[in-house]
Amino acid sequence: MPFGIPLGERLPEHDEHALETHHNATVANMLPACGALFGATVILFVLWDYWIAPGRVALTAPVRIALVLLGSVGYRQHRLRWSAVQRAGFVYATHASAMIVAASLLPNGILLGLAGIAASVFLVPLVALTGAAFVRILLVPSLLLLVLGAASLSPYGLINSALLYGFAVALAAAIMVVVGAFRRQAFRSEQRLLHNARHDSLTGAANRGYLAELGQRAVALARRHTHPLAVAMIDIDHFKRVNDLYGHATGDNVLRHLVKTCMGSLREADLLGRFGGEEFVCIMPETGAEEAMACAERMRRSVETQRVDSGKGTLSFTISIGVAVLHPSMGDWESLLRDADDALYLAKGSGRNRSILSAASAHGAAAS
Ligand SMILES: Nc1nc2c(ncn2[C@@H]2O[C@H](COP(=O)(O)OP(=O)(O)OP(=O)(O)O)[C@@H](O)[C@H]2O)c(=O)[nH]1
């Protein structure tokens, strides 16, 4: 198969939406340049009108200018509640309509201008990602061409124009389908690369870099909206012994089990990342000290009940957890982590297999 994504196939809804958002941003960047280019072509078209029929310019120029001015509404980002793709489609439709209406006012204009009208159709696959968008953009110009062609051309001229225009539309549609498959494939590859760059390949948890990015964002959001935020630092107890007794492959399996078990105890908005080695960090937005401790205990108890196959029988393992919550006197993400790490150190020192809330967080919780 020449394409990873078969021709015409859509991505899952969420990815399709993300691709549309990405495509919209690209089209939004492209639009101002297109505005300058399209504006300049109007002058060329008026000169063309003059060359074909000097006496009709007084008629064609106002039509071109009026439709192009109408289309220019599409360049203004906040004027319409439309996406960039919809705005670009509107701009195209008004410019193409201007070409068709002005041509119909010239003797034999539609036949003479048909090459330009048909060529402009190939701009549509740059904008439309879906068949529905393609049809919406081309609907008005195509109907205009048919109606004005019927009014101003001989039956032979009309059939000839309709066939040529239809051929251009069919080719443009085929281009859109092929380009769409490439775009979707590129999007999927980019997503896969991004996921690999952000996640730990062994456990699938966020890696340290991505964890820091998410943590900093969570702290900024919590500060901005004065919402609670909690962090749990999780460390496997005596993990070195697991490696020494059962081998690294079993150790790796334990790490995977830990992530799977913790994920099962967290809410959808919570995030789990690998801080390094057998140490993990869980970010819990909108969570106060009490709730965070309950969640930490839930994770600790589920891990305790896990059994991992080692090849030499099953083994169980435990975790220690240090919990901290964001409070006003705290600096940044790093200091929140330090707080959780201090609590983890206490949990390790006081016998392991337990969750401890940091002293600063406990004071904050008592004061509030
Ligand atoms: N299998 C495996 N082991 C790892 C990985 N990353 C780190 N380790 C091991 O994790 C162990 C961590 O040991 P320590 O830091 O002494 O901690 P511990 O034995 O868990 O002791 P406490 O934390 O004090 O309970 C080391 O033996 C590392 O080699 C990994 O990706 N896979």
The ligand as a Tripos MOL2 file, in Angstrom:
@<TRIPOS>MOLECULE
LIG
   32    34     1     0     0
SMALL
NO_CHARGES

@<TRIPOS>ATOM
      1 N1         15.1950   -3.1640   36.4230 N.pl3     1 LIG1
      2 C1         15.4280   -1.8810   36.4850 C.ar      1 LIG1
      3 N2         16.0740   -1.3760   37.5510 N.ar      1 LIG1
      4 C2         16.2900   -0.0590   37.6250 C.ar      1 LIG1
      5 C3         15.8690    0.8250   36.6060 C.ar      1 LIG1
      6 N3         16.2210    2.0770   36.9770 N.ar      1 LIG1
      7 C4         16.8440    1.9960   38.1680 C.ar      1 LIG1
      8 N4         16.8950    0.6930   38.5850 N.ar      1 LIG1
      9 C5         17.4770    0.1150   39.8020 C.3       1 LIG1
     10 O1         16.7550    0.6070   40.9310 O.3       1 LIG1
     11 C6         17.5880    0.3790   42.0550 C.3       1 LIG1
     12 C7         17.4070    1.5110   43.0560 C.3       1 LIG1
     13 O2         18.0530    1.1580   44.2090 O.3       1 LIG1
     14 P1         18.1750    2.1200   45.4530 P.3       1 LIG1
     15 O3         18.2830    3.5500   45.0060 O.co2     1 LIG1
     16 O4         19.2980    1.5860   46.3180 O.co2     1 LIG1
     17 O5         16.8100    2.0130   46.1820 O.3       1 LIG1
     18 P2         16.0230    0.7880   46.8070 P.3       1 LIG1
     19 O6         16.7650   -0.4980   46.7150 O.co2     1 LIG1
     20 O7         14.6710    0.8070   46.2000 O.co2     1 LIG1
     21 O8         15.9460    1.1880   48.3070 O.3       1 LIG1
     22 P3         14.9480    2.2170   48.9830 P.3       1 LIG1
     23 O9         14.5340    3.2100   47.9500 O.co2     1 LIG1
     24 O10        15.7630    2.8390   50.0640 O.co2     1 LIG1
     25 O11        13.8110    1.4200   49.5110 O.co2     1 LIG1
     26 C8         19.0140    0.2140   41.5310 C.3       1 LIG1
     27 O12        19.4180   -1.1220   41.7220 O.3       1 LIG1
     28 C9         18.8780    0.5240   40.0540 C.3       1 LIG1
     29 O13        19.7720   -0.2610   39.2650 O.3       1 LIG1
     30 C10        15.1980    0.2530   35.4710 C.ar      1 LIG1
     31 O14        14.7840    0.9490   34.5330 O.2       1 LIG1
     32 N5         14.9980   -1.0680   35.4560 N.ar      1 LIG1
@<TRIPOS>BOND
     1     1     2 1
     2     2     3 ar
     3     2    32 ar
     4     3     4 ar
     5     4     5 ar
     6     4     8 ar
     7     5     6 ar
     8     5    30 ar
     9     6     7 ar
    10     7     8 ar
    11     8     9 1
    12     9    10 1
    13     9    28 1
    14    10    11 1
    15    11    12 1
    16    11    26 1
    17    12    13 1
    18    13    14 1
    19    14    15 2
    20    14    16 1
    21    14    17 1
    22    17    18 1
    23    18    19 2
    24    18    20 1
    25    18    21 1
    26    21    22 1
    27    22    23 2
    28    22    24 1
    29    22    25 1
    30    26    27 1
    31    26    28 1
    32    28    29 1
    33    30    31 2
    34    30    32 ar
@<TRIPOS>SUBSTRUCTURE
     1 LIG1         1 GROUP 0 **** ****
